[in-house]
Amino acid sequence: MTKRAKIYLLAEFDVLVVGAGHAGIEAALAAARMGLRTACVTMRLDRIGHLPCNCSIGGPAKGHMAREVDALGGQMGVTTDYAMTHIRRVGTSRGPAVQTSRAHVCKSLYPQIMQRVLSEQPNLTLIQAAVDRVVTISDLGSRIADLKSEGAGGVLLENGETIRARAVVLTTGTFLNGLCHEGKKQTVAARHGDQASIGLSSWLQELGVRMRRFKTGTTPRVKRSTVDFSKMEEMGSEPEAGPMSFLHDRAFPVHDLLPCWKTYTNTFTHELISENLMESAMYSGQIHGVGPRYCPSIEDKVVKFADKNSHPVFLEQEEWDSESMYVQGVSTSLPADVQIGLLRTIPGLENVEMIRPGYAVEYDMADPLQLTNHLMSKLLPGLFLAGQINGTSGYEEAAGQGLVAGINAARFASNQEFIDFPRDNSFIGVMIDDLVTKGVDDPYRMLTARAEHRLLLRHDNADARLTPLSQHIGLCSPERWDRFCVKQDRIAEGLDALKNAYIMPVHSDKLEAMGSTAIASKVSLFDMLKRPGMDLSTVLALALDCGVEVTVTDDCPAREQIELSSIYDGYLKHQERMVVQARKLDDLKIPTGFDLTALKGLSYESREKFGRVRPTTVGQASRIPGVRPSDVALLIGHLKGR
């Protein structure tokens, strides 16, 4: 710093979180619930938990992460269940590794609940202020005598005051040098209604962080009373999809669940977009940031998928009592007059009125290759980054990172060992390993295909995978732990009962009557479940018909786990063997300070990749794109030789 910061002595914390979006909420709550003095600094307290884009939580892969955040003691799933306006199951035509839920939430109630939860959380102080930069221990001088080494020491606010902390978590979303685009119109802002943050990005560059520009966008909002729903396909809610949080037996919406509606663009829509393409900020050369590959603008869809005559459009009601509807699938940076024109080419929207046009936003992000797998900066100990600042997109991706950063910032501040999140135990772990090992070329979105062990990482078993870890680190409430133990006991008892109850060859006639093949020796009910066309209810009915006594819980979530454990028994065991093999490489640690680039015999490409990523295990080194297997073998030989 060019001048000594003014010390705000009344504000001394263990963990300080900058930002209160989805990442900031989970980071702040995690640290506070772990017993640390925590502060959350945000520009506007009334925007805590704001949903700037769509109103959905969950969806393919994202639903898995929402469940994982919940299993770790996070808040996203709990709040979703209370603010839910719509829910459907997705991926039902595919296997259990893909199936999950997607909910809509009320965009006014969701942040209200989050604001109340944070304001009532013990150990958490909310501060409305803008942060100019992070201050280091050396900036603060001898006032932090108990911390000997250089590292993050707090933040300097734009008003000149400094708040001290042992660890700082940056969850700035799209706020760093945010610039919004609507046609040729540009507005310096992080998003609609929020000013951008300028100083913090400059400080990160001074620190040596590699900054890049990314782009995201949102869709127009239209007036519900001007939509002709008779020309659209209604998609009702599916309450049977269940709650988002493991703590609940069902969701608790304030009003009845709502439908959403499906329609399509057409050749008239595409022609209008093509005619006005150069008016789009994306195609006029006005935007330089890289946009999301898996959530393209309507302009990108028309250009890159020119062979398609239509694209699906979904209308989602943003609140129970509001006129505002989100037009999913029409993210755009075209001028407002073009936007209303293209909307009116879509069936059901011929007479629609637009409440607010869509827009694109450019923002600064930080290269995640400069982070450890605990989301701490390699350049400054005690500084953690989470959410869109790391190059991701999506509420769920942000929440998962925020939780990991908050947990590890709390552990750092209390001088405890970091918590690892391996990629074989959660989608959150897959995401973090991808970020810090492979980096990002465009906004990262979680996909089920990114997880090589995804049959082990299902939506339905997130509680089994992560609740014990939540209990270990102090984020699992007594209520959650009791519910978890009861469910696991029911599963264990059910599996034991099925494995010790048998169908005998004498009952083959009953099997044949069901269209199944006869048996030559006794077969357990557990193995009987593996047969085509069999499910738990069918097998239990067969046992009853054969006079075999067996008792299995009526609890639906437990029964689901029992059934999947049998049906996919062979596949699960195969993936578990793969995990064991992969973990052998991750257990081979690369000593701190070991110069991989000096290892003789490495290829030039691997040397450059190792120097850029600085892997901490052989497993991580092997997953770096471009690293040769022969160089990994060379590294293993050297480490074992040591």
C-alpha positions in Angstrom: 0.0 0.0 0.0 1.2 3.6 -0.6 0.0 4.7 2.8 -0.7 3.0 6.1 -4.4 2.0 6.5 -6.4 3.5 9.3 -7.2 0.7 11.8 -10.8 0.3 12.8 -10.1 -1.3 16.2 -13.7 -2.1 16.9 -13.9 -4.5 14.1 -11.6 -7.5 14.6 -12.7 -10.9 13.2 -11.4 -14.3 12.5 -13.0 -14.6 9.1 -14.2 -11.7 6.9 -16.3 -12.5 3.8 -16.7 -9.9 1.0 -20.0 -10.2 -0.8 -23.3 -11.7 0.1 -24.5 -13.6 -3.0 -24.8 -17.4 -3.0 -21.1 -17.9 -2.4 -20.8 -15.2 0.3 -23.9 -16.5 2.2 -22.5 -20.0 2.5 -19.0 -18.9 3.3 -20.2 -16.5 6.1 -22.7 -19.0 7.6 -20.1 -21.8 7.5 -17.5 -19.8 9.4 -19.9 -18.4 11.9 -21.6 -21.8 12.6 -18.1 -23.3 13.2 -17.8 -20.8 16.1 -15.5 -18.2 14.6 -16.1 -14.4 14.8 -17.2 -13.7 11.3 -18.1 -10.5 9.3 -19.8 -10.3 6.0 -19.2 -7.0 4.1 -21.6 -6.2 1.3 -22.5 -3.0 -0.6 -26.2 -3.4 0.1 -27.7 -5.4 2.9 -31.0 -5.4 1.2 -29.5 -7.4 -1.7 -28.3 -10.3 0.3 -29.3 -13.5 -1.5 -30.5 -11.5 -4.6 -31.3 -13.7 -7.6 -30.1 -11.5 -10.5 -30.7 -14.0 -13.3 -33.2 -16.9 -13.3 -35.3 -18.0 -10.3 -34.2 -21.6 -10.4 -32.2 -23.7 -8.0 -31.0 -27.1 -9.2 -31.3 -28.8 -12.5 -28.9 -31.2 -14.2 -25.7 -31.6 -12.0 -26.7 -28.3 -10.3 -29.3 -30.2 -8.3 -26.6 -32.6 -7.1 -24.5 -29.7 -5.9 -27.5 -28.1 -4.1 -28.0 -31.3 -2.3 -24.3 -31.5 -1.4 -24.4 -28.0 -0.1 -27.3 -29.0 2.1 -25.6 -32.2 3.3 -22.6 -30.1 4.4 -24.9 -27.9 6.5 -25.4 -25.1 4.0 -28.5 -22.9 3.7 -29.4 -23.1 0.0 -31.6 -26.1 0.1 -33.4 -25.1 3.3 -34.3 -21.7 2.0 -35.4 -23.2 -1.4 -37.9 -25.4 0.3 -39.6 -22.4 2.0 -39.5 -20.1 -1.1 -40.4 -22.8 -3.6 -42.9 -21.8 -6.3 -42.3 -24.7 -8.7 -40.4 -28.1 -8.8 -39.9 -30.8 -11.4 -37.7 -33.8 -11.7 -35.1 -33.8 -14.5 -33.1 -36.5 -16.2 -35.9 -39.1 -15.5 -35.3 -40.7 -18.9 -31.7 -41.5 -17.9 -30.0 -43.4 -15.1 -29.9 -42.5 -11.4 -26.5 -40.8 -11.8 -28.2 -38.0 -13.8 -31.6 -37.7 -12.2 -32.2 -34.7 -9.9 -34.6 -31.9 -9.2 -35.0 -28.3 -10.4 -37.0 -25.8 -8.4 -38.1 -22.3 -8.9 -38.2 -19.9 -5.9 -39.9 -16.6 -5.2 -37.4 -13.9 -6.1 -38.5 -11.7 -3.3 -39.1 -14.3 -0.5 -35.8 -16.2 -1.1 -33.5 -13.2 -0.3 -35.8 -12.2 2.6 -35.3 -15.5 4.2 -31.5 -15.4 3.6 -31.3 -11.9 5.1 -33.2 -13.0 8.2 -31.0 -16.2 8.6 -27.8 -14.1 8.3 -29.0 -11.4 10.6 -30.0 -13.9 13.3 -26.8 -16.1 13.0 -24.7 -16.0 16.2 -21.0 -15.0 15.6 -21.9 -13.2 12.4 -21.8 -9.4 11.9 -23.2 -7.8 8.7 -21.6 -4.6 7.5 -22.9 -2.5 4.7 -19.8 -1.0 2.9 -17.7 -1.1 -0.2 -14.3 -2.8 -0.1 -11.4 -1.1 -1.8 -8.7 -3.7 -1.3 -7.4 -6.5 1.0 -4.8 -5.4 3.5 -1.9 -7.7 4.4 -0.3 -8.3 7.8 2.7 -6.1 6.8 0.3 -3.3 5.9 -1.1 -3.4 9.5 2.4 -3.5 11.1 2.8 -4.7 14.6 -0.9 -4.5 15.6 -1.2 -8.2 14.7 1.8 -9.4 16.7 0.4 -12.9 17.1 0.6 -13.5 13.3 4.3 -13.9 12.3 4.2 -14.6 8.6 2.9 -12.5 5.7 -0.7 -13.1 4.7 -4.2 -11.5 4.5 -4.9 -9.2 7.5 -8.3 -7.7 6.6 -9.8 -5.2 4.2 -9.6 -1.5 3.5 -13.1 0.0 2.9 -13.7 2.8 0.4 -14.4 5.2 3.4 -10.8 4.7 4.6 -11.5 2.4 7.5 -9.8 -1.0 7.9 -11.4 -4.1 9.3 -9.0 -6.7 10.6 -9.4 -10.4 10.1 -7.2 -13.6 10.1 -8.7 -14.8 6.9 -10.5 -13.0 4.0 -12.9 -14.7 1.5 -13.7 -12.8 -1.7 -17.0 -13.7 -3.3 -17.5 -10.7 -5.6 -19.6 -12.3 -8.4 -19.8 -10.0 -11.4 -18.9 -6.9 -9.4 -15.2 -6.5 -10.4 -15.2 -3.8 -13.1 -18.7 -4.8 -14.1 -19.9 -3.4 -17.4 -23.5 -4.0 -18.6 -24.4 -4.0 -22.3 -27.8 -3.5 -23.9 -27.2 -3.0 -27.7 -24.8 0.0 -28.0 -25.8 1.2 -24.5 -23.1 0.6 -21.8 -23.6 1.1 -18.1 -20.8 0.7 -15.5 -22.6 -1.7 -13.1 -22.3 -5.2 -11.8 -25.9 -6.1 -12.7 -29.2 -4.3 -12.9 -29.4 -1.9 -9.9 -25.9 -2.6 -8.4 -22.8 -0.5 -8.8 -19.5 -2.1 -9.9 -16.4 -2.5 -7.7 -13.3 -0.9 -9.1 -10.5 -0.9 -6.6 -10.5 -4.5 -5.6 -9.7 -5.7 -9.1 -6.7 -3.4 -9.3 -5.4 -4.7 -6.0 -5.6 -8.3 -7.2 -3.6 -7.4 -10.2 -1.0 -5.7 -8.0 -0.8 -8.9 -6.0 0.0 -10.8 -9.2 -3.3 -12.5 -9.8 -3.9 -13.2 -13.5 -7.2 -11.3 -14.3 -9.3 -12.0 -17.4 -12.7 -10.7 -18.7 -15.7 -13.0 -18.7 -19.2 -12.3 -19.9 -22.6 -13.5 -18.8 -26.1 -12.3 -19.5 -29.8 -12.4 -18.6 -33.1 -12.4 -20.4 -36.0 -9.9 -20.8 -38.7 -9.9 -18.2 -42.2 -9.8 -19.6 -45.6 -8.9 -18.2 -47.7 -12.0 -17.3 -51.0 -10.5 -18.1 -49.9 -9.9 -21.7 -49.0 -13.6 -22.4 -51.3 -15.9 -24.2 -50.7 -19.2 -22.4 -53.2 -21.1 -24.6 -50.5 -21.2 -27.3 -48.0 -22.7 -25.0 -47.4 -26.1 -23.3 -48.1 -26.0 -19.6 -45.6 -27.8 -17.4 -47.0 -28.4 -14.0 -45.1 -28.8 -10.8 -44.3 -32.3 -9.4 -44.6 -32.1 -5.6 -43.6 -35.8 -5.5 -40.1 -34.7 -6.5 -39.6 -34.0 -2.8 -37.8 -31.3 -0.9 -34.4 -29.9 -1.7 -33.2 -30.2 1.9 -32.6 -33.5 3.7 -34.0 -31.7 6.8 -37.5 -31.7 5.4 -40.0 -34.4 4.5 -41.6 -32.0 2.1 -41.3 -28.4 0.8 -43.1 -25.6 2.6 -44.2 -23.1 0.0 -46.2 -20.1 1.1 -48.8 -20.6 -1.7 -49.7 -23.4 -4.1 -46.9 -24.5 -6.5 -47.1 -22.9 -9.9 -46.6 -24.3 -13.5 -44.2 -22.9 -16.1 -44.8 -22.8 -19.8 -42.9 -23.9 -22.9 -42.9 -22.4 -26.4 -40.4 -22.1 -29.2 -38.7 -19.6 -31.4 -39.2 -19.9 -35.2 -37.8 -18.8 -38.5 -39.3 -15.3 -38.1 -37.5 -14.9 -34.8 -34.2 -16.1 -36.3 -34.5 -13.8 -39.3 -35.1 -10.8 -37.1 -32.1 -11.6 -35.0 -29.9 -12.2 -38.0 -31.0 -8.8 -39.5 -30.0 -7.0 -36.3 -27.0 -9.1 -35.4 -24.6 -6.2 -35.6 -26.8 -4.3 -33.1 -26.0 -6.9 -30.5 -23.2 -6.0 -28.1 -21.9 -9.5 -28.5 -21.5 -9.3 -32.3 -20.6 -5.6 -32.8 -17.2 -6.1 -31.1 -18.3 -4.1 -28.1 -17.9 -7.1 -25.7 -14.5 -8.6 -25.3 -15.2 -11.0 -22.4 -15.6 -14.7 -23.0 -19.2 -15.9 -22.7 -20.6 -19.2 -21.3 -20.4 -22.2 -23.6 -23.4 -24.0 -22.1 -25.7 -21.1 -21.6 -25.4 -19.2 -24.9 -27.3 -16.0 -25.9 -30.1 -16.3 -28.4 -27.8 -14.5 -30.9 -25.2 -17.3 -30.4 -27.9 -20.0 -30.9 -29.1 -18.5 -34.2 -25.5 -18.1 -35.5 -23.9 -21.3 -34.2 -26.9 -23.6 -34.8 -28.1 -22.1 -38.1 -29.5 -25.5 -39.1 -32.1 -25.4 -36.4 -35.4 -23.8 -37.1 -36.5 -23.4 -33.5 -35.2 -23.3 -29.9 -37.2 -24.0 -26.8 -38.3 -21.0 -24.6 -39.6 -21.4 -21.1 -41.7 -18.8 -19.2 -41.0 -18.9 -15.4 -43.0 -16.8 -13.0 -40.6 -15.0 -10.7 -42.9 -14.4 -7.8 -46.4 -15.6 -6.7 -47.9 -12.1 -6.8 -45.8 -10.4 -9.5 -46.4 -9.8 -13.1 -42.7 -10.4 -13.9 -41.9 -13.5 -16.0 -38.4 -14.7 -16.8 -38.0 -15.8 -20.5 -35.7 -18.7 -20.2 -33.7 -19.3 -23.4 -33.6 -15.8 -24.7 -30.5 -14.3 -23.0 -29.5 -11.4 -25.2 -27.6 -8.1 -25.5 -29.7 -6.8 -28.4 -31.2 -3.3 -28.2 -34.5 -3.1 -26.3 -36.6 -2.3 -29.4 -35.2 -5.4 -31.2 -35.8 -7.5 -28.1 -39.5 -6.7 -28.0 -39.8 -7.4 -31.7 -38.2 -10.8 -31.4 -40.3 -11.7 -28.4 -43.5 -10.9 -30.4 -42.6 -13.5 -33.1 -42.8 -16.3 -30.5 -46.2 -18.1 -30.1 -48.0 -16.8 -27.0 -46.0 -13.6 -26.9 -47.5 -11.8 -29.9 -48.9 -9.0 -27.7 -46.4 -9.2 -24.9 -45.2 -6.2 -23.0 -41.6 -6.1 -21.8 -41.0 -5.0 -18.2 -37.2 -5.0 -18.5 -34.9 -5.8 -21.4 -32.2 -8.4 -21.2 -28.6 -7.4 -21.1 -25.0 -8.8 -21.0 -22.5 -8.0 -18.3 -18.7 -8.2 -18.5 -16.6 -8.6 -15.4 -13.1 -9.4 -14.2 -12.3 -12.9 -13.0 -9.2 -14.4 -11.4 -7.3 -17.4 -12.8 -8.3 -20.3 -10.5 -4.9 -22.0 -11.4 -3.5 -19.7 -8.8 -5.6 -21.3 -6.0 -5.0 -24.4 -3.9 -7.6 -27.1 -3.8 -8.8 -25.4 -0.6 -9.6 -22.3 -2.6 -6.8 -20.3 -0.9 -4.6 -18.0 -3.0 -1.1 -19.4 -3.7 0.1 -15.7 -3.7 -1.3 -14.7 -0.3 -2.0 -17.1 2.6 -5.3 -16.4 4.3 -6.9 -15.1 1.1 -9.7 -17.3 -0.3 -11.7 -16.8 -3.5 -15.1 -18.4 -4.3 -17.9 -18.1 -6.9 -17.9 -16.3 -10.2 -14.6 -14.6 -9.4 -13.1 -18.0 -10.1 -14.6 -18.3 -13.5 -17.7 -20.3 -12.8 -21.4 -19.6 -13.6 -24.5 -20.5 -11.7 -25.9 -20.1 -8.2 -25.1 -23.7 -7.2 -21.5 -23.6 -8.3 -21.1 -20.4 -6.3 -22.7 -21.9 -3.2 -20.5 -25.0 -3.3 -17.3 -22.9 -3.6 -18.5 -20.5 -0.9 -19.0 -23.4 1.5 -15.6 -24.9 0.8 -13.9 -21.5 1.1 -15.8 -20.6 4.3 -14.9 -23.9 5.9 -11.2 -23.7 5.1 -11.0 -20.0 5.9 -12.3 -20.9 9.4 -9.8 -23.8 9.7 -7.0 -21.5 8.6 -8.0 -18.8 11.1 -8.1 -21.3 13.9 -4.8 -23.0 12.9 -6.4 -26.3 12.0 -5.7 -28.6 9.0 -7.6 -27.8 5.8 -10.5 -30.0 4.7 -10.1 -31.8 1.4 -13.0 -32.3 -1.0 -11.9 -35.2 -3.3 -13.5 -35.5 -6.7 -14.6 -39.1 -6.0 -16.8 -37.9 -3.1 -18.8 -34.9 -4.4 -19.6 -32.8 -7.5 -18.2 -29.9 -5.4 -14.9 -31.7 -5.3 -15.0 -32.4 -9.1 -15.6 -28.7 -9.7 -12.8 -27.5 -7.4 -10.3 -30.0 -8.8 -11.3 -28.9 -12.4 -10.8 -25.2 -11.5 -7.5 -25.5 -9.8 -6.0 -28.2 -12.0 -7.4 -27.5 -15.5 -8.3 -23.8 -15.2 -11.1 -22.2 -17.3 -11.3 -20.9 -20.8 -15.0 -19.8 -20.5 -17.5 -19.6 -17.6 -17.4 -23.1 -16.0 -20.7 -24.9 -15.5 -21.0 -28.2 -13.7 -22.1 -31.1 -15.9 -22.7 -34.7 -14.7 -20.3 -35.8 -17.5 -17.5 -34.0 -15.8 -17.5 -36.6 -13.0 -15.9 -39.9 -13.8 -17.4 -41.6 -10.7 -20.9 -40.1 -11.1 -22.8 -43.2 -10.3 -21.3 -42.8 -6.8 -22.2 -39.1 -6.7 -26.0 -39.3 -7.0 -28.6 -36.7 -6.0 -30.2 -39.2 -3.7 -27.1 -40.2 -1.7 -25.6 -36.7 -1.0 -26.5 -37.1 2.6 -24.7 -40.4 3.0 -21.6 -39.0 1.3 -21.2 -35.7 3.1 -23.2 -35.6 6.4 -20.4 -37.4 8.3 -17.9 -34.8 7.1 -20.4 -32.0 8.2 -20.6 -33.6 11.6 -16.8 -33.8 11.8 -16.3 -30.1 11.1 -19.1 -28.8 13.3 -21.7 -27.9 10.6 -24.2 -30.7 11.2 -27.1 -29.8 13.5 -28.3 -32.3 16.1 -31.6 -32.6 14.1 -29.8 -33.4 10.9 -27.5 -35.9 12.6 -30.5 -37.7 14.2 -32.4 -37.9 10.9 -29.2 -39.1 9.1 -28.6 -41.9 11.7 -32.2 -43.1 11.6 -32.1 -43.3 7.8 -28.8 -45.1 7.7 -30.0 -47.6 10.2 -33.1 -48.3 8.1 -31.0 -48.8 5.0 -28.6 -51.2 6.8 -31.4 -53.2 8.3 -33.2 -53.4 5.0 -30.1 -54.6 3.1 -29.4 -57.1 5.8 -32.9 -58.5 5.6 -32.8 -58.8 1.8 -29.4 -60.5 1.8 -30.5 -63.1 4.4 -33.9 -64.0 2.8 -34.0 -66.4 -0.1 -36.2 -67.6 -2.9 -35.9 -71.4 -3.4 -35.9 -73.4 -6.6 -39.3 -74.8 -5.6 -40.7 -71.3 -6.2 -39.5 -71.2 -9.8 -43.0 -71.5 -11.1 -43.9 -68.2 -9.4 -40.9 -66.6 -11.1 -41.9 -68.0 -14.5 -45.4 -66.7 -14.0 -43.9 -63.3 -13.5 -42.0 -63.6 -16.8 -38.7 -64.3 -15.0 -36.4 -67.3 -15.4 -36.4 -70.3 -13.1 -33.5 -70.8 -10.5 -31.4 -73.9 -9.9 -30.3 -72.9 -6.4 -31.5 -70.5 -3.7 -31.2 -66.8 -4.6 -31.2 -63.9 -2.0 -33.8 -61.2 -2.4 -30.9 -58.8 -2.7 -29.7 -60.6 -5.8 -33.2 -61.1 -7.1 -33.5 -57.3 -7.3 -30.8 -57.3 -10.0 -33.0 -59.1 -12.4 -34.6 -57.1 -15.3 -38.1 -55.9 -14.4 -37.6 -56.3 -10.7 -38.0 -53.5 -8.2 -38.3 -53.6 -4.4 -42.0 -53.7 -4.3 -42.1 -56.6 -6.7 -39.5 -58.6 -4.9 -41.2 -58.1 -1.5 -44.5 -59.2 -3.1 -42.8 -62.3 -4.4 -41.3 -63.1 -1.0 -44.8 -62.8 0.6 -46.3 -65.1 -2.1 -43.5 -67.6 -1.4 -44.0 -67.5 2.4 -40.6 -65.8 3.0 -40.7 -63.5 5.9 -38.8 -60.2 5.4 -39.3 -56.7 6.8 -38.1 -53.6 5.0 -38.8 -50.0 6.0 -41.6 -48.0 4.5 -39.5 -44.9 4.4 -39.3 -43.9 0.7 -35.8 -42.4 0.7 -34.4 -45.4 2.5 -36.1 -47.8 0.2 -34.7 -45.9 -2.8 -31.2 -46.4 -1.5 -31.8 -50.1 -0.8 -33.1 -50.7 -4.3 -30.3 -48.8 -6.0 -27.7 -50.6 -3.9 -28.8 -53.9 -5.3 -29.7 -52.9 -8.9 -26.4 -51.2 -9.5 -24.3 -53.4 -7.1 -21.8 -54.5 -9.8 -21.4 -51.0 -11.3 -20.9 -49.5 -7.9 -18.3 -52.0 -6.9 -16.5 -51.3 -10.2 -16.5 -47.6 -9.7 -15.3 -48.1 -6.1 -12.3 -50.1 -7.4 -11.5 -47.2 -9.8 -11.7 -44.8 -6.9 -9.2 -46.8 -4.9 -6.8 -46.8 -7.8 -7.2 -43.0 -8.4 -6.6 -42.3 -4.7 -3.3 -44.1 -4.7 -2.0 -41.3 -7.0 -3.7 -38.6 -4.8 -2.1 -40.1 -1.7 1.4 -39.5 -3.3 2.0 -35.9 -2.0 4.4 -33.6 -3.7 6.5 -31.9 -0.9 6.0 -28.2 -0.4 8.7 -26.3 -2.1 9.6 -29.1 -4.4 10.6 -27.6 -7.8 8.8 -29.9 -10.3 10.2 -27.8 -13.2 13.8 -28.8 -12.2 13.1 -32.5 -12.5 15.4 -34.0 -15.1 13.8 -35.8 -18.1 10.5 -33.9 -18.1 9.1 -32.8 -21.4 9.0 -29.1 -22.1 5.2 -29.1 -22.1 4.9 -30.9 -18.8 7.5 -28.7 -17.2 5.6 -25.6 -18.3 2.3 -27.0 -17.1 3.7 -28.0 -13.7 5.2 -24.6 -13.2 1.8 -22.9 -14.0 -0.4 -25.2 -11.9 2.0 -26.2 -9.1 0.2 -29.5 -8.3 0.3 -30.8 -4.7 -0.2 -34.5 -5.5 0.7 -36.9 -8.2 -3.0 -37.4 -8.9 -3.5 -33.7 -9.5 -0.4 -33.6 -11.7 -1.8 -36.5 -13.8 -5.0 -34.6 -14.4 -3.4 -31.5 -15.8 -4.3 -31.3 -19.5 -1.2 -31.8 -21.7 0.9 -33.6 -19.1 2.3 -36.9 -20.6 1.8 -40.2 -18.8 5.6 -40.8 -19.1 6.2 -37.6 -17.1 3.8 -38.7 -14.4 5.7 -42.0 -14.2 9.0 -40.1 -14.0 7.5 -38.0 -11.1 6.3 -41.1 -9.3 9.7 -42.8 -9.6 11.4 -39.7 -8.2 9.1 -39.3 -5.3 9.3 -43.0 -4.3 13.0 -42.8 -4.6 13.0 -40.0 -2.1 
